[in-house]
Amino acid sequence: MHFDIFFTHFAEKYELPVVHNVCPADKHTKRQEVKELIVSLQAQYPDLKSKIFGAMQRQPLPNWGVEPPRRGT
């Protein structure tokens, strides 16, 4: 279940007020753009997240404190 839907149902069930974000950048950020891109790509590639995170684990990013696996040892 998507978190927005979960929290909406939770607030309705317990009759809690819903306070909307008043930040002018709300839902208009690069982060939101990437989240929407991932959602749209997952429609075409259902295992997208596992492939992305698997690739990140196999090829560690520089300066992230993860050492690449040593081969032949």
N, C-alpha and C positions, 0 to 999 in steps of 0.2 A: 504494500500500500504506500502511496506517495505521502510524504510527511505533511504537506499542506492539507490534504484530504483528511488524514488522521487527526490533525489538530483542530480542523474545522468541526469534525464529528465530536471530538472530545469536548470542545467548548460548547457545542449545542447540547450535548448530553448533560453536562453539569451547569448549564445556563450561565456560562462565563462570558463577560464582555470581550469582544474582539477589538483590539486596538491595532489600527493599520499604521504602517511605517510612514512617517511624515518626511523622511529624508528625500530630497529632490533626486537623488541618484538611485532610489529604490527601483529595482528591476531594470535599470538602464546602465549596467556596468559590464565590463569585459567578463567578469565571473559569470554573470547571468547569461551573457551571450554564449559562453562556452558550455554552460549547463544545458541550454536549449539546443545547441549543436549536438551534444552527446545524446540527448533524448531523441533527436531526429535521426541520428545515425544508428541508434539502437533499433529503430524500427526496421532498418534494412539489414543490420548485423546484430542479431540478438546477443551474441557472446562478445560484444565489443569491449566492455569493461575488463573482462578476464584476459582478453588478448592484449590490451593496453598495459594492464598491470603486470602481466606475465613478461611482456617485452621489457618493461622497466626493471624487473627483477633480474632478467638475464643480462641486461646491459646497464649496469649501475651508472648513475649520473656522477660526473666529476664533483668532488668536494661535498658529497652527501654522507660521507663517513662509511660507506659500504664498499668493501673490497671485492673486486671481481673474483670469481672462482679461479683457482689455479688449475691448469691442465697438466696432466702427465705426472702428478705427484702421488 
